[in-house]
Amino acid sequence: MQKYILAVALCFNLSAMATAIADPLGLFVNQCLSFNADIGSFRYAQDLPDKTQALEQTLLGLHNINDRLNYYRTLVKDPIHGENLLLCQVHLADELAKLLSSPHIIQWTHYLGLLSAPYPQLALLLQRLQHDVLPIAIKAQLHSAQASVNFSLSQREFRLQFNDLNCQLAPSPAESVSISRYLLNHNDEPCRRAAWQNYQQRLRQRNHQALQLIKQIRTNFAISQGVQNYALWQLEQQQLNHEELTAYLASQTHVTQVLPWNLVQALSKQSHKFTALDGEQTLAQLFEALSSLGITVETLSHYELATNAAIENATPDNAEQPKVDKTYVYRIWHHDRLLGEIFTSFGATNIAYTLRQALPGQQFGQIALSVQSTLSRRADVASLVQAMSEAITSLATGAQFYLVATLGHQPASAIGTLWLSQYLTQAIALPPESPREQLLNDYKQQLKVFNSKLILAFYLEEQQDFSTKTKKSLSQAFALSFGEPWQDADQLIYALGAIANEGVSYYLPLWHRSLARLIFQQSNSLSNEDVFNILIVNETYAPLTDQLAQLIQGPVDPLSLIRRFTHASITQE
């Protein structure tokens, strides 16, 4: 039976591939723009299973297109085709808004909340999406302001100007020197400090108005939801409240070994040795390590691709093709349950894209996994482990509804991915970090901690600009992480894209990593497969607190967890 399934699947895959090579982007855009979120079948369905299935199929069609859209956006470089994908994204957003605002859907959502699991979780997620919808004009203002900030941060032009002639870097003119080169080659620390601080403030005039508009829009939205400000509204959707987040960030704060403007020189003096690994062999090791979790990997096919030039000439949209020699297709099983397929190509980066979300009883998953042919650094191996962990977590979820599997499982999925990454890192015996990597990662960790405090202060502040008290507090927070106060530390908001995008949620990867490490260290009474089933598969739809209670002994309220992080001396990478 498996061989018959394999033959049929390969037939359809190859047929689809032939069509896609002809004009993949054109076909996709047409499909996207013709999508219509029709709820007719939902309205006329009579019983609970039929209504729920009709709604899920409509949502699933929309989200499948959106997942593919996110993948194509990473490939397309041509502005015209980028504009077509943007039109597609806008169309999907409009269709989702139309669907969520339907009186039939709103009424049904309230009814779902009265049923047994997993329906209340689906209802909660639908209600959250319904409440998050902004008027079109306001949404356009928000997206324009965010795009303005992101574009400014992508620009690298910066002219170093000094009143002190001793701070110039001879013999090159100052304006032709990059900030990294300046910090590496200038011997005077006060000059490096001034250059670094000026660089952080370079976009103040350009981004100030956009950031204030973003803050105002988000504050007005929070008030419309009955919450005082956007920071508190975001935290209401998450595990920590304001006081608990403040306590957590304080527990993760320590002074780094190096000041920001001395980092480049310090890294240049640290040793860094790593024996390069073969990407294909490392991938095989990772697949083998997954067998202890009940994962079976079946190789379906591998085939040689034409040269890059031939592929590009055969693709009318001139999408940038990955530089690969061969592609492998793997079928992934968890015991007797088929999870989906991983399409693996060998190219320049290690990254995983969800092409289709796995949903038991609805559809099998599809993942595109890019793997570097040669892993020349430890960081390359770590990124491959992370990509594989994301792929398996996406495929293995036990949720039957798309929203529950993605939005509903976001915290557990993130924690599960990080736990799986630690498990695989240990399984393949990856060497420990070099002194250089330890120094860099410690600095990155404290920068994330400080930035989390900065974003929280930005959205908690009632007035447009920071008050004198808040500025002083941020200067002290900078000193606690980097060893020296900076009176203009609040100006770092103009060098931080997350303040316009993620908002207060920026801290979440830190929190998730702390939880993953705690689970990895203190779930000794369970097998690795047990942890995988509880944390990642989660067929019982258990909420995160119940999952934690099964995985680690003792209280699992936020303050207790924070104390356990500190007691266990857990620090982030």
C-alpha positions as CSV (number, residue, x, y, z in Angstrom):
1,M,0.0,0.0,0.0
2,Q,2.8,2.4,0.9
3,K,4.5,1.8,-2.5
4,Y,1.2,2.5,-4.3
5,I,0.8,5.7,-2.3
6,L,4.4,6.6,-3.2
7,A,3.8,6.1,-6.9
8,V,0.6,8.2,-7.0
9,A,2.2,10.9,-4.9
10,L,5.3,11.1,-7.2
11,C,3.0,11.3,-10.3
12,F,1.1,14.2,-8.9
13,N,4.2,16.0,-7.6
14,L,6.0,15.7,-10.9
15,S,3.0,16.8,-12.8
16,A,2.5,19.8,-10.6
17,M,6.3,20.6,-10.9
18,A,6.1,20.6,-14.7
19,T,3.3,23.2,-14.6
20,A,5.0,25.3,-11.9
21,I,8.2,25.5,-13.9
22,A,6.3,27.0,-16.8
23,D,5.1,30.0,-14.8
24,P,5.0,29.3,-11.1
25,L,4.4,32.8,-9.9
26,G,1.8,33.7,-12.6
27,L,-0.3,30.6,-11.7
28,F,0.0,31.3,-8.0
29,V,-1.0,34.9,-8.3
30,N,-4.0,34.0,-10.4
31,Q,-5.1,31.4,-7.9
32,C,-4.6,33.9,-5.0
33,L,-6.5,36.8,-6.6
34,S,-9.4,34.5,-7.6
35,F,-9.8,33.1,-4.1
36,N,-13.2,33.9,-2.6
37,A,-14.0,33.2,1.1
38,D,-17.5,31.9,0.4
39,I,-19.4,30.8,3.5
40,G,-22.4,29.4,1.6
41,S,-21.6,25.8,2.6
42,F,-21.2,27.0,6.2
43,R,-24.6,28.8,6.3
44,Y,-26.5,25.8,4.9
45,A,-24.8,23.1,6.9
46,Q,-27.1,21.6,9.5
47,D,-25.1,20.0,12.3
48,L,-22.0,20.8,14.3
49,P,-19.5,18.6,12.4
50,D,-20.7,19.9,9.0
51,K,-20.6,23.6,10.0
52,T,-17.2,23.3,11.6
53,Q,-15.8,21.4,8.6
54,A,-17.2,24.0,6.2
55,L,-15.7,26.8,8.1
56,E,-12.3,25.0,8.4
57,Q,-12.2,24.3,4.7
58,T,-12.7,27.9,3.8
59,L,-10.1,29.1,6.3
60,L,-7.7,26.3,5.2
61,G,-7.9,27.4,1.6
62,L,-7.0,30.9,2.6
63,H,-4.2,29.9,4.9
64,N,-2.7,27.4,2.4
65,I,-2.4,30.2,-0.1
66,N,-0.9,32.5,2.5
67,D,1.7,30.0,3.5
68,R,2.7,29.6,-0.2
69,L,2.7,33.4,-0.5
70,N,5.2,33.7,2.3
71,Y,7.5,31.2,0.6
72,Y,7.4,32.9,-2.8
73,R,8.2,36.3,-1.2
74,T,11.6,34.9,-0.2
75,L,12.4,34.0,-3.8
76,V,11.1,36.9,-5.8
77,K,13.4,39.9,-6.4
78,D,11.8,41.5,-9.4
79,P,9.8,44.6,-8.2
80,I,6.9,43.9,-10.5
81,H,6.4,40.4,-9.2
82,G,6.9,41.7,-5.7
83,E,4.0,44.1,-6.3
84,N,1.8,41.2,-7.6
85,L,2.5,39.3,-4.4
86,L,1.7,42.4,-2.4
87,L,-1.7,42.6,-4.2
88,C,-2.2,39.0,-3.4
89,Q,-1.5,39.6,0.3
90,V,-3.9,42.5,0.4
91,H,-6.6,40.4,-1.2
92,L,-6.2,37.6,1.3
93,A,-6.4,40.1,4.2
94,D,-9.6,41.6,2.7
95,E,-11.1,38.1,2.3
96,L,-10.2,37.2,5.9
97,A,-11.7,40.4,7.2
98,K,-14.9,39.8,5.2
99,L,-15.1,36.3,6.6
100,L,-14.6,37.3,10.2
101,S,-17.1,40.1,10.1
102,S,-19.9,37.9,8.8
103,P,-22.8,37.9,11.3
104,H,-23.2,34.1,10.8
105,I,-19.5,33.5,11.7
106,I,-19.7,35.9,14.7
107,Q,-22.8,34.1,16.1
108,W,-21.3,30.6,15.5
109,T,-18.0,31.7,17.2
110,H,-20.0,32.4,20.4
111,Y,-21.6,29.0,20.2
112,L,-18.3,27.2,19.7
113,G,-17.1,28.6,23.1
114,L,-19.7,26.5,24.9
115,L,-18.6,23.2,23.5
116,S,-15.8,20.8,24.6
117,A,-12.2,20.9,23.4
118,P,-10.9,21.8,20.9
119,Y,-13.8,24.1,19.9
120,P,-13.4,26.7,22.7
121,Q,-9.8,27.2,21.7
122,L,-10.9,27.7,18.1
123,A,-13.6,30.1,19.2
124,L,-11.1,32.1,21.3
125,L,-8.7,32.5,18.3
126,L,-11.6,33.5,16.0
127,Q,-12.7,36.1,18.5
128,R,-9.2,37.4,18.8
129,L,-8.9,37.8,15.0
130,Q,-12.3,39.5,14.9
131,H,-11.2,42.0,17.6
132,D,-7.8,42.7,16.0
133,V,-9.3,44.0,12.7
134,L,-8.5,47.7,12.2
135,P,-10.4,50.0,9.8
136,I,-8.9,49.9,6.4
137,A,-7.7,53.6,6.5
138,I,-6.1,53.1,9.9
139,K,-4.5,49.8,8.8
140,A,-3.0,51.5,5.8
141,Q,-1.5,54.2,8.0
142,L,0.0,51.6,10.4
143,H,1.5,49.6,7.6
144,S,2.9,52.6,5.8
145,A,4.6,53.8,9.0
146,Q,6.0,50.3,9.7
147,A,7.3,50.2,6.1
148,S,8.9,53.6,6.5
149,V,10.8,52.5,9.7
150,N,11.9,49.2,8.1
151,F,13.1,50.9,5.0
152,S,15.1,53.4,7.0
153,L,16.8,50.6,9.0
154,S,17.7,48.8,5.8
155,Q,19.7,51.8,4.6
156,R,23.4,51.6,5.5
157,E,24.6,55.1,4.5
158,F,26.2,56.8,7.5
159,R,28.7,59.6,7.5
160,L,31.1,59.7,10.4
161,Q,31.6,63.3,11.5
162,F,33.9,64.4,14.4
163,N,34.7,67.7,15.9
164,D,37.9,66.1,17.4
165,L,40.5,65.5,14.6
166,N,42.0,62.8,16.7
167,C,38.9,60.7,16.1
168,Q,39.3,60.6,12.4
169,L,40.6,57.4,10.9
170,A,43.5,58.2,8.7
171,P,44.3,58.0,5.8
172,S,40.8,57.2,4.5
173,P,38.2,60.1,4.5
174,A,35.7,59.6,7.4
175,E,32.7,59.5,5.2
176,S,34.0,56.4,3.3
177,V,34.5,54.3,6.5
178,S,31.9,51.8,7.6
179,I,31.0,51.8,11.3
180,S,32.3,48.2,11.8
181,R,35.6,49.1,10.2
182,Y,35.9,52.2,12.3
183,L,35.2,50.3,15.5
184,L,37.8,47.7,14.5
185,N,40.6,50.0,13.6
186,H,40.4,53.1,15.8
187,N,42.6,52.8,19.0
188,D,40.9,55.5,21.0
189,E,37.9,54.2,23.1
190,P,36.2,57.6,23.6
191,C,36.2,58.0,19.8
192,R,34.7,54.5,19.3
193,R,32.1,55.3,22.0
194,A,31.1,58.5,20.2
195,A,30.9,56.8,16.8
196,W,28.8,53.9,18.1
197,Q,26.4,56.3,19.9
198,N,26.0,58.5,16.9
199,Y,25.3,55.5,14.7
200,Q,22.5,54.4,17.0
201,Q,20.9,57.8,16.8
202,R,21.4,58.3,13.0
203,L,17.7,57.7,12.2
204,R,16.1,59.8,14.9
205,Q,14.8,62.5,12.6
206,R,13.7,60.1,9.9
207,N,11.9,57.6,12.2
208,H,10.5,59.8,15.0
209,Q,7.2,60.7,13.4
210,A,6.6,57.2,12.1
211,L,7.2,55.7,15.5
212,Q,4.9,58.2,17.2
213,L,2.1,57.4,14.7
214,I,2.5,53.7,15.3
215,K,2.3,54.2,19.0
216,Q,-0.8,56.4,18.7
217,I,-2.6,53.9,16.5
218,R,-1.8,51.0,18.8
219,T,-2.7,53.0,21.9
220,N,-6.1,54.0,20.4
221,F,-6.7,50.3,19.5
222,A,-5.8,49.2,23.1
223,I,-8.2,51.8,24.6
224,S,-11.0,50.6,22.2
225,Q,-10.4,47.1,23.8
226,G,-10.8,48.5,27.3
227,V,-7.1,48.5,28.1
228,Q,-5.0,51.5,29.2
229,N,-2.2,51.1,26.6
230,Y,-0.8,48.8,24.0
231,A,1.8,47.2,26.2
232,L,-0.8,46.0,28.7
233,W,-3.0,44.8,25.9
234,Q,-0.3,42.7,24.3
235,L,0.6,41.2,27.7
236,E,-3.0,40.2,28.3
237,Q,-2.7,37.9,25.3
238,Q,0.4,36.2,26.8
239,Q,1.6,34.4,29.8
240,L,3.2,37.3,31.8
241,N,1.7,40.5,33.2
242,H,3.7,43.7,33.5
243,E,5.1,42.9,37.0
244,E,6.1,39.4,36.0
245,L,7.8,40.5,32.8
246,T,9.7,43.2,34.7
247,A,10.8,40.5,37.2
248,Y,11.8,38.1,34.4
249,L,13.9,40.6,32.5
250,A,15.6,41.6,35.8
251,S,16.4,37.9,36.4
252,Q,18.1,37.7,33.0
253,T,20.2,40.8,33.4
254,H,23.9,40.7,34.0
255,V,26.9,42.8,32.9
256,T,28.5,41.6,29.6
257,Q,32.2,41.1,29.3
258,V,32.5,43.9,26.8
259,L,31.1,47.3,26.0
260,P,29.2,47.7,22.7
261,W,31.8,50.0,21.1
262,N,34.6,47.5,22.1
263,L,32.9,44.4,20.8
264,V,34.4,44.3,17.3
265,Q,37.9,44.6,18.6
266,A,37.3,42.0,21.3
267,L,35.9,39.5,18.8
268,S,38.9,40.0,16.6
269,K,41.2,38.9,19.4
270,Q,39.3,35.7,20.3
271,S,40.1,32.3,18.8
272,H,37.6,30.5,16.6
273,K,38.2,27.0,15.2
274,F,35.7,24.6,13.7
275,T,36.1,21.6,11.5
276,A,33.8,21.9,8.6
277,L,31.0,19.3,8.3
278,D,29.2,17.9,5.2
279,G,25.6,19.2,5.1
280,E,24.2,16.0,3.6
281,Q,25.9,13.8,6.2
282,T,24.7,16.1,9.1
283,L,21.2,16.0,7.7
284,A,21.4,12.2,7.8
285,Q,22.6,12.4,11.4
286,L,19.6,14.6,12.4
287,F,17.1,12.2,10.7
288,E,18.7,9.3,12.6
289,A,18.5,11.2,15.9
290,L,14.7,11.7,15.4
291,S,14.2,7.9,15.5
292,S,14.3,8.0,19.3
293,L,11.2,10.2,19.2
294,G,9.2,7.7,17.1
295,I,10.0,9.6,13.9
296,T,10.6,7.5,10.7
297,V,12.1,9.0,7.6
298,E,11.4,7.5,4.2
299,T,13.4,8.7,1.2
300,L,11.0,9.1,-1.7
301,S,13.1,10.4,-4.5
302,H,16.2,12.4,-5.5
303,Y,16.9,14.0,-8.8
304,E,19.4,16.2,-10.5
305,L,18.4,19.7,-11.4
306,A,19.4,21.7,-14.5
307,T,21.9,24.5,-14.2
308,N,20.7,27.7,-12.5
309,A,20.9,29.5,-15.8
310,A,18.6,27.0,-17.5
311,I,16.1,27.2,-14.6
312,E,16.1,31.0,-14.7
313,N,15.6,31.1,-18.4
314,A,12.6,28.7,-18.1
315,T,11.0,30.8,-15.4
316,P,9.2,33.9,-16.9
317,D,9.0,35.7,-13.5
318,N,12.8,35.7,-13.1
319,A,12.4,34.6,-9.5
320,E,15.8,34.0,-7.8
321,Q,16.4,30.3,-7.8
322,P,18.4,28.5,-5.0
323,K,21.8,27.4,-6.2
324,V,21.4,23.7,-5.8
325,D,22.6,20.6,-7.5
326,K,20.0,18.0,-6.3
327,T,16.8,17.8,-4.4
328,Y,15.6,15.1,-2.1
329,V,12.0,14.3,-1.0
330,Y,11.5,12.7,2.4
331,R,8.3,11.3,3.8
332,I,8.0,11.8,7.6
333,W,6.1,9.3,9.8
334,H,5.4,9.4,13.5
335,H,4.8,5.7,14.3
336,D,1.9,4.8,12.0
337,R,0.8,8.4,11.3
338,L,1.9,10.1,8.1
339,L,3.0,13.7,9.0
340,G,4.0,14.9,5.5
341,E,7.0,15.6,3.3
342,I,10.2,17.5,3.4
343,F,11.6,18.8,0.1
344,T,15.3,19.3,0.7
345,S,17.6,21.3,-1.5
346,F,21.3,22.0,-1.0
347,G,22.1,25.7,-1.3
348,A,23.6,28.7,0.4
349,T,21.5,28.8,3.6
350,N,19.8,26.6,6.2
351,I,16.1,27.5,6.5
352,A,12.7,25.8,6.6
353,Y,9.5,27.1,5.0
354,T,6.0,25.7,5.7
355,L,4.4,25.2,2.3
356,R,1.4,23.4,3.8
357,Q,0.5,23.0,7.5
358,A,0.0,19.4,8.7
359,L,-3.5,18.8,10.1
360,P,-4.5,15.3,11.2
361,G,-7.6,14.2,9.2
362,Q,-7.4,17.3,7.0
363,Q,-4.1,17.4,5.1
364,F,-0.5,16.2,5.2
365,G,2.2,18.8,5.7
366,Q,4.8,20.0,3.2
367,I,8.1,21.7,4.2
368,A,10.8,23.2,2.0
369,L,14.1,22.8,3.7
370,S,17.3,24.5,2.3
371,V,20.6,23.0,3.5
372,Q,24.1,24.3,3.1
373,S,26.3,21.8,1.3
374,T,29.2,22.6,3.6
375,L,28.8,23.7,7.2
376,S,31.9,25.7,7.8
377,R,31.0,27.2,11.1
378,R,29.3,26.0,14.3
379,A,26.6,28.6,13.7
380,D,25.9,26.9,10.3
381,V,25.2,23.6,12.1
382,A,23.1,25.3,14.7
383,S,21.0,27.0,12.0
384,L,20.4,23.6,10.3
385,V,19.4,22.1,13.6
386,Q,17.0,25.0,14.2
387,A,15.5,24.6,10.7
388,M,15.0,20.9,11.1
389,S,13.4,21.4,14.6
390,E,11.0,24.0,13.0
391,A,10.1,21.5,10.2
392,I,9.4,18.6,12.5
393,T,7.4,20.7,15.0
394,S,5.2,22.0,12.2
395,L,4.6,18.5,10.8
396,A,4.0,16.8,14.2
397,T,1.3,18.9,15.7
398,G,-1.8,17.0,16.7
399,A,-4.2,19.9,16.3
400,Q,-7.0,19.3,13.7
401,F,-7.8,23.1,13.0
402,Y,-5.3,25.4,11.2
403,L,-5.7,28.3,13.7
404,V,-5.3,26.0,16.7
405,A,-2.2,24.4,15.1
406,T,-0.6,27.7,14.4
407,L,-1.8,30.7,16.5
408,G,-3.2,28.5,19.2
409,H,0.0,26.5,19.6
410,Q,2.5,29.4,19.1
411,P,3.9,29.3,22.7
412,A,4.1,25.5,22.9
413,S,5.4,25.3,19.3
414,A,8.2,27.8,20.0
415,I,9.2,26.1,23.2
416,G,8.9,22.7,21.5
417,T,11.1,23.8,18.7
418,L,13.8,25.1,21.1
419,W,13.6,21.9,23.2
420,L,13.9,19.8,20.1
421,S,16.9,21.9,18.9
422,Q,18.6,21.2,22.3
423,Y,17.9,17.5,22.0
424,L,19.2,17.3,18.4
425,T,22.3,19.4,19.3
426,Q,23.2,16.9,22.0
427,A,22.3,13.9,19.9
428,I,24.8,14.8,17.1
429,A,27.4,15.8,19.6
430,L,27.9,19.3,18.4
431,P,31.1,20.8,19.9
432,P,30.7,23.5,22.5
433,E,30.9,27.2,21.6
434,S,34.3,28.8,21.1
435,P,35.3,31.7,23.3
436,R,34.5,34.0,20.5
437,E,31.0,32.6,20.1
438,Q,30.4,32.7,23.8
439,L,31.4,36.4,23.9
440,L,29.2,37.3,20.9
441,N,26.1,35.4,22.2
442,D,26.4,36.8,25.7
443,Y,26.4,40.3,24.2
444,K,23.4,39.5,21.9
445,Q,21.5,38.1,24.9
446,Q,22.0,41.3,26.9
447,L,21.1,43.5,24.0
448,K,17.8,41.6,23.6
449,V,17.1,41.9,27.4
450,F,17.8,45.7,27.2
451,N,15.7,46.1,24.0
452,S,12.8,44.3,25.7
453,K,13.0,46.8,28.6
454,L,13.2,49.6,26.0
455,I,10.1,48.5,24.0
456,L,8.1,48.0,27.2
457,A,8.9,51.5,28.4
458,F,8.1,53.0,25.0
459,Y,4.5,51.6,25.0
460,L,3.9,52.1,28.7
461,E,4.8,55.8,28.4
462,E,1.7,57.9,28.2
463,Q,3.3,60.9,26.6
464,Q,4.9,61.0,23.2
465,D,8.5,61.3,24.3
466,F,10.1,59.6,27.2
467,S,9.9,61.4,30.6
468,T,13.0,62.4,32.5
469,K,12.3,59.6,35.0
470,T,12.0,57.0,32.2
471,K,15.2,58.2,30.5
472,K,17.1,57.9,33.8
473,S,15.7,54.4,34.3
474,L,16.7,53.3,30.8
475,S,20.2,54.8,31.3
476,Q,20.5,52.6,34.5
477,A,19.2,49.6,32.6
478,F,21.9,50.1,30.0
479,A,24.5,50.1,32.7
480,L,23.2,46.9,34.3
481,S,23.6,45.1,30.9
482,F,26.8,46.8,29.6
483,G,28.6,48.1,32.6
484,E,28.4,51.8,31.8
485,P,25.4,54.2,31.9
486,W,24.4,56.1,28.8
487,Q,22.1,59.1,29.3
488,D,20.8,58.8,25.7
489,A,20.1,55.1,25.9
490,D,16.4,55.8,25.1
491,Q,17.6,56.9,21.6
492,L,18.1,53.2,20.7
493,I,14.4,53.0,19.8
494,Y,15.4,54.5,16.4
495,A,17.8,51.6,15.7
496,L,15.3,48.9,16.6
497,G,12.8,47.6,14.0
498,A,11.0,45.4,16.6
499,I,9.6,48.5,18.3
500,A,7.5,49.1,15.1
501,N,6.7,45.4,14.4
502,E,6.6,42.9,17.2
503,G,6.1,45.5,20.0
504,V,6.3,44.2,23.5
505,S,6.1,40.6,22.2
506,Y,9.8,41.0,21.4
507,Y,10.7,39.4,24.7
508,L,8.9,36.2,24.0
509,P,11.8,34.3,22.4
510,L,13.8,34.9,25.6
511,W,11.0,33.6,27.8
512,H,10.4,30.5,25.5
513,R,14.2,29.7,25.5
514,S,14.2,29.8,29.3
515,L,11.3,27.4,29.5
516,A,12.8,25.1,26.9
517,R,16.0,24.9,28.9
518,L,14.2,24.2,32.1
519,I,12.2,21.4,30.5
520,F,15.4,20.0,29.0
521,Q,17.1,20.0,32.4
522,Q,14.3,19.0,34.7
523,S,12.2,16.4,32.8
524,N,14.5,13.5,33.7
525,S,11.6,11.3,34.8
526,L,10.2,11.3,31.3
527,S,11.7,9.8,28.1
528,N,12.5,12.1,25.2
529,E,9.6,10.7,23.3
530,D,7.3,11.4,26.2
531,V,8.4,15.1,26.2
532,F,8.0,15.2,22.4
533,N,4.4,13.8,22.6
534,I,3.4,16.1,25.4
535,L,5.0,19.3,24.2
536,I,4.9,19.1,20.4
537,V,2.2,16.6,19.4
538,N,-0.2,17.5,22.2
539,E,-3.2,15.5,20.8
540,T,-5.2,16.3,24.0
541,Y,-5.1,20.1,23.2
542,A,-3.7,20.7,26.7
543,P,-3.0,24.3,27.5
544,L,0.6,25.4,28.1
545,T,0.3,25.4,31.9
546,D,-1.0,21.8,31.9
547,Q,1.9,20.8,29.6
548,L,4.4,22.3,31.9
549,A,2.8,20.6,34.9
550,Q,3.3,17.2,33.1
551,L,6.9,18.0,32.1
552,I,8.5,19.5,35.2
553,Q,7.7,19.0,38.9
554,G,6.7,21.9,41.1
555,P,4.6,25.0,40.7
556,V,4.5,26.5,37.1
557,D,3.1,30.0,37.7
558,P,5.2,32.7,36.2
559,L,6.9,33.9,39.4
560,S,7.8,30.4,40.4
561,L,9.2,29.7,37.0
562,I,11.3,32.8,37.2
563,R,12.7,31.8,40.6
564,R,13.5,28.4,39.1
565,F,15.4,30.0,36.2
566,T,17.5,31.9,38.6
567,H,18.0,28.9,41.0
568,A,19.1,26.7,38.1
569,S,21.5,29.5,36.8
570,I,19.8,29.3,33.4
571,T,21.2,31.9,30.9
572,Q,20.1,32.4,27.4
573,E,22.4,31.7,24.4
